[in-house]
Amino acid sequence: MRNQADGIKKNYHILQEKLDQLNVFSGYASLLRQLSEYDIWSKDLKNASIFLTDCQTTVNASCNATEFDDLLTKANVCWNEVNCSNVPDECRLKTERDTIAERKNSCISLEVSGSFGDCMNFIKNDLYSIIQNDLPPRDTPIECETVRMEGGEAIKEKSSYDPNTKELTIYVPLHGTRPSIIFLISETKTAIIYDQECLVADTSQDYLDVLNGAENTGDGCKDIKELAESDLSNHYFYNIDQGILSEDDIAKLPLSIQDACALKIIRGTVTVPVDEPTFNNTNPNPVLPGSCNPPQGCSKSKTICSKSKLDYCSSSGGYLFGVSLHIQGLNLVCVECCEDGSSKDLCACSDIQTDNKEDSKFFECYGNCTIGEYQCQELDKCISFDQPCGNCTGDDCCYGDGKKCGEECIYKYNGDYEKYDCNGVCVKNDQKCDFPCPFNSFQCGDNSEAKCIPETDFDLFRTCRESGKCLTNMEPCGDDCRPDYIKCGDDCRKKTEYRDCNGECVPRHEQCDGSCPVGRQACGQKFCLSTDSSEAYSTAHYRECNGAMYTHDRTLRQDMCHGI
């Protein structure tokens, strides 16, 4: 009978969760009304605005949970009291559980007009095309792909630059211990988008440089950019949590970020550059300076942080001429504490920095779940989003739209899952189980080295018969590279991107003894610009001025032609 009480609690929580998102519909309705100011107000847009305005009322009705308030109280009591030897009659709640489950199903159903599911489905699948049909012609987004190596693993990143909004989206898949992530970079704000959370900060200079490079990519990326780990210039950051944003703060974000984060927890963060030793410091609780004017009752404070389990990284792909950034970040949540002992507003630092980690009151003082976690009611504690909540079965154990996979919860990334269940163990999609590779993929590698690679990546991977390993084009098989590649040290490089210079490999965009390849023109003393205007870094987009490299519409922030 305890599971009946648990079902009531979970269904009640889902209803409340959907009601908490009513502002999504009012926000979109307001946006559509604003379009009327720009003479974009067709009959379809008007009907869409009316529908979304009505959704605030219809969703409130279809997801209303107030009549179950008393039932929730009873369920909480029964959940605590019921055991194998004690099952009170008042805790036989099957009928009540089925009733609230029916309300929840109606709330999220796509078939019930005006339900949460119906209204949200309209936003996701219909609204964009309605707006798109009424907007003036737009420039086509520039799509690029990068394959880079990290820790012996090949990572395929995709990116899309929208010249209309001047925004760049970078898709970084699951790799190593790092979760999949989407970066949405605008000129003012950058959103780091996880499964269930968005972290929003002011756009850093590094990302402004990447954005500027994307703006000057010409007609797009003709080929997939391939980067060895040695090609990457590492930049390190702490991303410090500033708390969950208010509705007013969310309304001030770029619309693209509001849309991408509409159903997620949105936190504000501050990005701070750090050096490599600081970034790699194994101390789980970095200490930062306290405020100059601590709250009353405390003469000296400091800030103690905790590293989130979620970290992130991305590359700049081919967007920056002559350099490829590898941006790595750690997410921190921090607590200001008083070194004199506890005060009215601050915890004592001695209560946080304890010899025994279990005795630390860090999260008690922080007062919330950290980045990457949520409150599991059944366990009465914060757990990570990939952890099932309590002793349960099926997808109901997972937060939001999570799916049970082995003993963990997984979520869709860019429209699909990155893991699957292999005999009760959740494994990455490229890991071969004891059956043939799924449809639309091929086996690369033999025996224990076998992987399942998407058919779309057939030209990027091959099986090395000498070792049985699955290799990228950048990895030699023995001493041999693919026919259209040349050996450069321990790597293989595209002949279209590299050439021999006195026995050494140099990129074709770099000079060799002051000369450039055919079809390229010297820029300063180091680089070569293509004379083909369709290429990313060409004389059509860049020029030399007093030894510095400029775009034709604004200055690049580095003296690139002199290699500085």
C-alpha positions, 0 to 999 in steps of 0.5 A, a space after each residue: 500500500 506504500 506504493 499507492 501513497 507514493 504514486 499519489 505523491 509523485 502524481 501530485 508533484 507532476 501536476 504542481 510542476 506543470 502549473 509552475 510553468 504557466 508563465 511559459 504560455 503567457 510569455 509566448 502570447 506576449 511575444 506574438 502580440 509584440 510582433 504586431 508592432 512590426 506589421 507581422 500579424 497574420 490570421 494564424 499568428 492572431 489565432 496562435 496568440 489567442 490559443 496561448 493566452 487561453 492556455 493559461 486558463 485551460 492548463 490551470 484547469 486540466 492540471 489543477 491539484 487543489 482538490 487533492 491537497 488533503 489526499 496528499 497529506 493522507 498519502 504522506 502519513 500513510 507513506 511513513 506509517 505503512 509497513 508489512 505488519 501495519 496496513 490501516 484501511 485508510 491507507 488503501 488508496 488505490 482508487 484515490 491514486 488512480 483518480 489523481 493519475 487520471 488527472 495527471 494523464 489528462 494534464 500531460 496528454 497531447 490529445 486533450 485540447 488545452 491541456 499542458 501537453 497540448 499547449 506545449 506541443 503547439 509551442 514545440 511543433 507548430 508555433 515556429 512554422 507559423 511565425 516563420 511563414 510570416 517573417 521576411 526571408 532570412 539568411 541560412 544558418 552556417 553549419 559546421 562539424 568538428 572531430 577532435 581527440 580528447 583522452 584518446 576518444 574521438 568527439 564530434 561537435 556540431 555547430 550552427 551560426 545564425 547570421 540573423 541573430 548573430 548567435 552561435 550554437 555548439 553541440 558537444 556530445 557525451 564523452 569521458 566523464 563529461 555529460 552532453 551539453 549545448 552552448 548557446 552564445 549571443 553577444 551579451 549572454 551565453 547559456 550552458 544547457 544541460 539535460 535539466 538545467 541552464 547556466 547563464 552568464 555574461 559572454 566571455 571574451 573567448 566566446 566573443 572571439 569565437 562568435 566573431 570568427 563564426 560571423 566571418 566564416 564565409 559560405 560555411 564549412 566545406 569539410 569537417 574540421 579535424 583536430 588532434 589534442 595537440 592542436 588545442 589551446 586550453 583555456 580554463 574557467 570557474 563558473 560560479 553559481 549565483 542562484 536560480 533566476 527570477 521570472 523578471 531576470 529570465 524575461 530579460 534574457 535573449 529570446 533564443 535562450 528563453 526558448 532553449 531553457 523554457 522547461 529547465 531550471 535556469 541559474 545565473 552564473 559568473 565566469 572567472 578565468 583561472 590558470 591550469 594548476 588552479 583548475 586541476 587542483 584536487 581540493 573539492 572546496 576551493 576558497 575565494 575571498 569574502 566580501 569587503 564589507 561582511 554582514 553585521 556581526 562578522 568582522 571577516 568572511 571568506 567564500 568556500 565553494 563546492 565543485 559540482 559533478 557537472 563540468 563542461 568543455 567545448 572547442 572553437 572548431 574552425 572558427 578562429 583563424 590560426 588557433 583552436 580553443 579548448 574551453 574547459 570549465 568547472 561549475 562551483 556553488 559557493 557559500 560566504 561564511 564568517 571566520 569569527 563564528 556564526 552570525 545572524 546572516 552567515 554560517 561559521 567557516 569552522 562548520 563548513 571546513 571540517 576534518 570529516 566531510 560528512 560533518 560539513 554543513 556546507 549544503 545546509 548553509 547553501 540552502 538548496 540542491 547544487 548544480 546537477 541535482 534535485 530534491 528527491 522527496 522519497 529519499 528526502 535529500 538532493 540527488 543527481 539528475 541521473 540517479 533514480 529517486 527511491 526504490 521504484 521501477 520504470 521511468 517514473 523513478 526519473 526526474 521530468 522526462 527522464 528514461 530508466 536505463 540500467 540503474 541510471 536515468 538518461 535524457 535526450 540530447 539534441 532529440 535522441 538518447 546517447 545511451 541504451 540498455 545492454 543486458 541491464 547495464 546502461 552503455 554509450 550508443 557506440 559501445 557494442 552489445 552482444 548483438 549486431 549494431 543497430 540500424 543506421 550504424 556500422 561495426 568499426 573495430 574487431 572483437 573487444 575493440 568493436 564499436 557501433 558508429 553512425 553510418 553518417 560518420 562512415 568517412 571519419 572512421 575505419 578498422 585497422 586490421 593490424 590492431 583490430 582497433 577502430 581509428 579516426 582518420 587522424 590516427 595512423 594504422 601502424 605507419 600508414 595513413 589514408 591515401 588523402 592524408 599525410 603523416 605528421 609526427 604521430 598524427 595523420 593530416 588532410 592533404 588539403 589542410 597540411 603540407 610538407 615544409 622542409 620535412 615538417 608538417 605545417 598548416 596550409 594557412 601558415 607560410 613556409 619560408 615566407 611563401 604560401 601555397 597556390 591560391 593563398 596570399 601572405 598576411 603579415 609574416 606568418 599566415 596565408 589567406 585564401 583568395 577563394 571568397 567561398 572559404 572561411 578565411 579569405 581575402 574577402 573577409 580579412 585584410 592586413 592593416 599596419 601589420 594587424 589582421 582585420 575583418 572587413 566590418 570590425 577588428 579581430 581582437 588578436 594581431 593574428 597576421 603577426 602570429 601574436 
